[in-house]
Amino acid sequence: MIGRREVLLAGGAVAIAGAGATWMATRRMGSMADYNAAVAASRAGLTQMPQMRDFIRYATLAANSHNTQPWRFRISDRGLAIEPDAVRQIPVVDPDNHHLYVSLGCAAENLAIACAERGKSGQLGFDPAHKGAVTFTFGGGEPARPDLFDAITKRQSTRGDYDGRTVSARDVTALEKAAAVPGVDVVILTQRAQMRRVRDLIVAGNSAQLADPAFLAELKAWLRFSPRRAMQTGDGLFSACSGSPVLPEGLGPNLFDQTFKAKAENEKYARQIASSAGLVVFVAHKDDREHWVLAGRACQRFALQATALGLKHAFVNQPVEVAHLRPDLAALVGLPERRPDIVMRFGYGDALPYSARRPVDAVLT
């Protein structure tokens, strides 16, 4: 999701892995077939009479930073609350828990859409007195959106190259309408000159982050290099989901240290921005937790609509994660004095393996 990093290892990684890994270590990696089967089970469609656990499973398919899944769900007679999970904070890249609350908003939007589709619509709210929880209360709410509902299990942050095709004006309008959430401005950029200016901020932010040992250590803690490890944890950034080779867990971190360099990553980001049809920046009206949740809701709706239209998307959040770059981004999108919340690229491209999710029992409180 949000701020997810592509771990694109150098082309020689597979050869190095073959030379350095023993047969037993390779065998212990697990298989992509088993991984894909487990992930497919977590993305199974809802029955016509789902229980709250089923709706929660759909909520957990939302975008979230580093695939930390920083949420806990509390069920009540009136609905449920989505609470922040302090254990899953990422304090270096997200020191004020901005991304955490954006992630809660993404999950809440999935929940509301799924419930509405099964005749259990409700209203989303924010409870600052109760751990800053997002609340879902049965009754009222928006009408069902079958197109967005059907996209929930298909949506992914696709962190590869796109094919450069443009998106029609009609589809851009559909994206804008889908993402319209009161309290959030959505700025879509499709002009190449504007996209290049944002690209420069992305590259500057990426360079700053990769020069920070604490950032790299935190990122590496959330990397998963083998199918078995990704299945065991049910979270984190699995290399295959970025198009990178799978590796034994004992070898992956060392190769990461050798190959994950600013120059190569910056070139990759520049190439991927050039291959995208556009960028979108989400800017909430206020810089507080409630509005960060709203930004997450708008982001998730955009991502679902993009998926319904056959588009891919990925997060390029460096200009909002590196604080001194935020004013430049805000000015670029015509909203000075505001804090930008999310940056995404979108376009047409091939799907990659889906990220794993933890089971519902692990996120209930």
C-alpha positions as CSV (number, residue, x, y, z in Angstrom):
1,M,0.0,0.0,0.0
2,I,0.7,3.1,1.1
3,G,4.5,3.7,1.0
4,R,5.2,0.2,0.0
5,R,8.8,-0.2,-1.3
6,E,9.6,-2.3,-4.3
7,V,12.5,-4.6,-3.6
8,L,13.8,-5.0,-7.1
9,L,16.9,-7.1,-6.8
10,A,19.6,-6.9,-9.5
11,G,19.4,-9.2,-12.5
12,G,22.1,-11.4,-11.0
13,A,20.2,-12.2,-7.9
14,V,18.9,-15.5,-9.1
15,A,22.3,-16.6,-10.1
16,I,23.8,-15.5,-6.8
17,A,21.0,-17.3,-5.0
18,G,21.6,-20.5,-6.9
19,A,25.3,-20.4,-6.1
20,G,24.9,-19.5,-2.4
21,A,21.8,-21.3,-1.3
22,T,21.9,-24.9,-0.4
23,W,19.3,-27.3,-1.8
24,M,17.7,-27.6,1.6
25,A,17.4,-23.8,2.0
26,T,15.8,-23.6,-1.4
27,R,13.4,-26.3,-0.6
28,R,12.4,-24.6,2.7
29,M,11.4,-21.5,0.8
30,G,8.0,-23.0,0.0
31,S,6.2,-22.8,-3.3
32,M,4.5,-20.0,-5.1
33,A,1.7,-22.4,-5.9
34,D,1.0,-22.9,-2.2
35,Y,1.3,-19.2,-1.6
36,N,-1.1,-18.2,-4.4
37,A,-3.6,-20.8,-3.1
38,A,-3.5,-19.4,0.4
39,V,-3.9,-15.8,-0.9
40,A,-6.8,-16.9,-3.1
41,A,-8.6,-18.3,-0.1
42,S,-8.3,-15.0,1.7
43,R,-9.8,-13.3,-1.4
44,A,-12.8,-15.6,-1.8
45,G,-16.1,-13.9,-2.6
46,L,-18.7,-13.2,0.0
47,T,-21.7,-15.6,0.4
48,Q,-25.2,-14.1,0.1
49,M,-25.6,-14.3,3.9
50,P,-22.2,-13.4,5.3
51,Q,-21.3,-12.9,9.0
52,M,-19.4,-10.0,10.4
53,R,-16.2,-12.0,10.2
54,D,-16.7,-12.2,6.5
55,F,-17.1,-8.5,6.2
56,I,-13.9,-8.0,8.3
57,R,-12.0,-10.3,5.9
58,Y,-13.1,-8.0,3.1
59,A,-12.0,-4.9,5.1
60,T,-8.5,-6.4,5.5
61,L,-8.0,-6.5,1.7
62,A,-7.6,-2.7,1.8
63,A,-4.4,-0.9,0.9
64,N,-2.1,-0.3,3.9
65,S,1.4,1.0,4.6
66,H,4.2,-1.7,4.2
67,N,1.4,-4.3,4.4
68,T,1.6,-3.9,8.2
69,Q,-2.2,-4.3,8.5
70,P,-2.3,-1.9,11.5
71,W,-5.9,-2.5,12.6
72,R,-8.0,-4.3,15.2
73,F,-11.7,-4.9,14.8
74,R,-14.1,-4.8,17.7
75,I,-17.6,-6.2,16.9
76,S,-20.7,-4.8,18.7
77,D,-24.5,-5.1,18.4
78,R,-24.7,-1.8,16.5
79,G,-21.7,-2.4,14.1
80,L,-18.0,-2.4,14.8
81,A,-15.0,-0.2,15.5
82,I,-11.7,-0.4,13.6
83,E,-8.9,0.5,16.1
84,P,-5.3,1.3,15.5
85,D,-2.9,-1.5,16.3
86,A,0.1,0.2,18.1
87,V,2.2,-3.0,17.7
88,R,2.2,-2.4,14.0
89,Q,3.5,1.1,13.9
90,I,6.4,2.0,11.6
91,P,7.8,5.0,13.5
92,V,10.6,5.9,11.1
93,V,8.6,6.3,7.9
94,D,5.4,7.2,9.7
95,P,6.4,9.0,12.9
96,D,3.0,10.6,13.6
97,N,0.9,7.6,12.5
98,H,-0.4,9.4,9.5
99,H,-0.2,6.4,7.3
100,L,-1.7,4.2,10.0
101,Y,-4.9,6.3,10.1
102,V,-5.0,6.5,6.3
103,S,-4.8,2.6,6.3
104,L,-7.8,2.5,8.8
105,G,-9.7,4.7,6.4
106,C,-9.0,2.3,3.5
107,A,-10.2,-0.7,5.5
108,A,-13.3,1.2,6.6
109,E,-14.3,2.0,3.1
110,N,-14.0,-1.6,2.0
111,L,-16.1,-2.6,5.0
112,A,-18.8,-0.1,4.2
113,I,-18.9,-1.1,0.5
114,A,-19.1,-4.8,1.3
115,C,-21.8,-4.4,3.9
116,A,-23.9,-2.2,1.6
117,E,-23.7,-4.8,-1.1
118,R,-25.2,-7.4,1.2
119,G,-28.0,-5.2,2.5
120,K,-26.3,-4.2,5.8
121,S,-25.4,-0.6,5.0
122,G,-24.2,1.7,7.7
123,Q,-22.4,5.0,8.4
124,L,-18.7,5.5,9.0
125,G,-17.5,7.9,11.7
126,F,-14.5,8.7,13.9
127,D,-14.2,8.4,17.6
128,P,-11.3,10.4,18.9
129,A,-12.0,9.4,22.5
130,H,-11.8,5.7,21.8
131,K,-8.2,5.1,20.6
132,G,-9.0,7.2,17.5
133,A,-11.1,4.4,16.2
134,V,-13.1,4.4,12.9
135,T,-16.7,3.4,13.6
136,F,-19.2,1.7,11.5
137,T,-22.8,1.9,12.7
138,F,-25.6,-0.1,10.9
139,G,-28.3,2.1,9.3
140,G,-28.3,4.8,6.7
141,G,-25.1,5.0,4.7
142,E,-24.6,5.1,1.0
143,P,-26.3,2.8,-1.6
144,A,-24.6,-0.3,-2.9
145,R,-21.9,0.1,-5.5
146,P,-21.6,-3.3,-7.2
147,D,-18.7,-2.2,-9.4
148,L,-16.6,-1.1,-6.4
149,F,-17.6,-4.2,-4.4
150,D,-16.5,-6.6,-7.1
151,A,-13.2,-4.8,-7.3
152,I,-12.3,-5.4,-3.6
153,T,-10.9,-8.9,-4.1
154,K,-9.1,-7.9,-7.4
155,R,-7.5,-4.6,-6.2
156,Q,-3.7,-4.7,-5.7
157,S,-0.9,-2.2,-5.5
158,T,0.8,-3.2,-8.8
159,R,4.4,-2.1,-8.4
160,G,5.7,-2.8,-11.9
161,D,6.0,-0.9,-15.1
162,Y,2.8,0.0,-17.0
163,D,2.4,0.3,-20.7
164,G,2.2,4.0,-21.2
165,R,-1.4,4.1,-22.6
166,T,-3.5,7.1,-21.8
167,V,-6.7,7.0,-19.8
168,S,-9.8,8.4,-21.5
169,A,-11.4,11.6,-20.2
170,R,-14.5,9.6,-19.3
171,D,-12.6,7.3,-17.1
172,V,-10.7,10.1,-15.4
173,T,-14.0,11.7,-14.6
174,A,-15.2,8.3,-13.2
175,L,-12.1,8.2,-11.0
176,E,-12.7,11.7,-9.7
177,K,-16.4,11.0,-8.9
178,A,-15.6,7.7,-7.1
179,A,-13.0,9.3,-4.9
180,A,-15.2,12.3,-3.9
181,V,-15.2,12.2,-0.1
182,P,-16.2,15.3,1.8
183,G,-13.1,16.8,3.4
184,V,-10.6,15.6,0.8
185,D,-9.4,17.2,-2.5
186,V,-8.4,14.8,-5.2
187,V,-6.0,16.2,-7.8
188,I,-5.4,14.0,-10.9
189,L,-2.4,14.9,-13.0
190,T,-2.1,13.6,-16.6
191,Q,0.1,16.3,-18.2
192,R,3.6,15.0,-18.7
193,A,5.2,18.2,-17.5
194,Q,3.3,18.1,-14.2
195,M,4.1,14.4,-13.8
196,R,7.8,15.0,-14.3
197,R,7.8,17.7,-11.5
198,V,6.2,15.2,-9.1
199,R,8.7,12.6,-10.3
200,D,11.5,14.9,-9.3
201,L,10.0,15.1,-5.8
202,I,9.6,11.3,-5.6
203,V,13.3,10.8,-6.6
204,A,14.4,13.5,-4.1
205,G,12.4,11.8,-1.3
206,N,13.6,8.4,-2.2
207,S,17.2,9.6,-2.1
208,A,16.7,11.1,1.3
209,Q,15.1,7.9,2.7
210,L,17.7,5.5,1.3
211,A,20.4,7.6,2.9
212,D,18.8,7.0,6.3
213,P,20.1,3.8,8.0
214,A,17.0,3.8,10.3
215,F,14.6,3.9,7.4
216,L,16.4,1.0,5.7
217,A,16.4,-1.1,8.9
218,E,12.7,-0.6,9.4
219,L,12.0,-1.4,5.8
220,K,14.0,-4.6,5.9
221,A,12.2,-5.7,9.0
222,W,9.0,-5.9,6.9
223,L,10.5,-7.6,3.9
224,R,9.5,-11.2,3.1
225,F,11.7,-13.0,0.6
226,S,10.2,-16.5,0.5
227,P,6.7,-17.8,-0.1
228,R,6.8,-19.8,3.2
229,R,7.8,-16.8,5.3
230,A,5.1,-14.6,3.6
231,M,2.5,-17.2,4.4
232,Q,3.7,-17.6,8.0
233,T,3.5,-14.0,8.8
234,G,0.6,-13.1,6.5
235,D,2.0,-9.6,6.3
236,G,4.9,-7.5,5.0
237,L,6.4,-6.8,1.6
238,F,6.8,-10.1,-0.3
239,S,9.4,-9.8,-3.1
240,A,7.3,-11.7,-5.6
241,C,4.6,-9.0,-5.3
242,S,7.0,-6.5,-6.8
243,G,8.1,-8.8,-9.6
244,S,11.4,-9.7,-7.8
245,P,12.7,-13.3,-7.4
246,V,11.9,-15.3,-4.3
247,L,14.9,-16.3,-2.2
248,P,15.7,-18.2,1.0
249,E,15.1,-16.0,4.0
250,G,18.8,-16.4,5.1
251,L,20.0,-15.0,1.7
252,G,17.5,-12.3,1.0
253,P,18.6,-9.7,3.5
254,N,22.2,-9.9,2.4
255,L,21.3,-9.5,-1.2
256,F,19.0,-6.6,-0.3
257,D,21.9,-4.8,1.3
258,Q,24.0,-5.4,-1.8
259,T,21.5,-4.4,-4.4
260,F,19.0,-1.9,-3.0
261,K,20.8,1.3,-4.0
262,A,19.5,4.8,-4.5
263,K,20.7,5.2,-8.1
264,A,18.9,2.0,-9.3
265,E,15.8,2.7,-7.3
266,N,15.6,6.3,-8.6
267,E,16.0,5.1,-12.2
268,K,13.2,2.6,-11.6
269,Y,10.9,5.3,-10.2
270,A,11.6,7.6,-13.1
271,R,10.9,4.8,-15.6
272,Q,7.7,3.8,-13.8
273,I,6.3,7.3,-13.7
274,A,7.1,7.6,-17.4
275,S,5.1,4.4,-18.1
276,S,2.1,5.6,-16.1
277,A,-1.0,7.3,-17.5
278,G,-1.2,9.7,-14.6
279,L,-0.7,10.6,-10.9
280,V,-3.2,11.4,-8.2
281,V,-2.6,13.4,-5.1
282,F,-5.0,13.3,-2.1
283,V,-5.0,16.3,0.1
284,A,-7.3,16.5,3.2
285,H,-8.8,19.8,4.3
286,K,-7.2,19.4,7.8
287,D,-4.1,17.8,9.1
288,D,-5.6,15.6,11.9
289,R,-6.4,11.9,12.4
290,E,-10.0,12.2,11.4
291,H,-9.1,13.8,8.1
292,W,-6.3,11.3,7.5
293,V,-9.0,8.6,7.7
294,L,-11.0,10.5,5.2
295,A,-8.0,10.6,2.8
296,G,-7.7,6.9,3.2
297,R,-11.4,6.4,2.3
298,A,-11.0,8.6,-0.8
299,C,-7.8,6.7,-1.8
300,Q,-9.5,3.3,-1.4
301,R,-12.5,4.4,-3.5
302,F,-10.1,5.7,-6.2
303,A,-8.2,2.4,-6.2
304,L,-11.4,0.3,-6.4
305,Q,-12.7,2.4,-9.3
306,A,-9.4,2.1,-11.1
307,T,-9.5,-1.7,-10.7
308,A,-13.1,-1.8,-12.0
309,L,-11.9,0.2,-15.1
310,G,-9.1,-2.3,-15.7
311,L,-6.4,0.1,-14.4
312,K,-3.5,-0.7,-12.1
313,H,-2.2,1.6,-9.4
314,A,0.8,1.9,-7.0
315,F,1.8,4.3,-4.2
316,V,4.7,6.7,-4.6
317,N,4.5,8.5,-1.2
318,Q,8.1,9.7,-0.8
319,P,7.0,13.4,-1.2
320,V,4.6,13.1,1.7
321,E,6.8,10.9,3.9
322,V,9.8,13.4,3.7
323,A,8.4,16.4,5.5
324,H,10.5,19.1,3.8
325,L,9.1,18.1,0.4
326,R,5.5,18.4,1.4
327,P,5.2,22.2,0.8
328,D,6.6,21.8,-2.7
329,L,4.1,19.1,-3.5
330,A,1.2,21.1,-2.1
331,A,2.2,24.1,-4.2
332,L,2.6,22.0,-7.3
333,V,-1.0,20.7,-7.0
334,G,-2.4,24.2,-6.2
335,L,-3.1,23.6,-2.5
336,P,-0.4,25.5,-0.6
337,E,-0.4,25.6,3.2
338,R,-2.0,22.1,3.2
339,R,-0.4,18.7,3.9
340,P,-0.6,16.3,1.0
341,D,-1.6,12.8,2.2
342,I,-1.1,10.3,-0.6
343,V,0.5,10.1,-4.0
344,M,-0.4,7.3,-6.4
345,R,0.4,6.5,-10.0
346,F,-2.0,4.7,-12.3
347,G,-2.1,3.2,-15.7
348,Y,-2.5,-0.1,-17.6
349,G,-0.3,-3.0,-16.8
350,D,0.0,-6.6,-15.9
351,A,-1.0,-8.0,-12.6
352,L,1.5,-9.4,-10.1
353,P,1.0,-11.8,-7.2
354,Y,-1.3,-10.5,-4.4
355,S,0.0,-9.6,-1.0
356,A,-0.9,-11.9,1.9
357,R,-3.3,-11.0,4.7
358,R,-3.5,-12.3,8.3
359,P,-6.6,-14.4,9.2
360,V,-9.6,-12.7,10.8
361,D,-8.8,-14.2,14.2
362,A,-5.5,-12.3,14.3
363,V,-7.2,-8.9,13.8
364,L,-10.2,-9.3,16.2
365,T,-10.2,-7.7,19.6
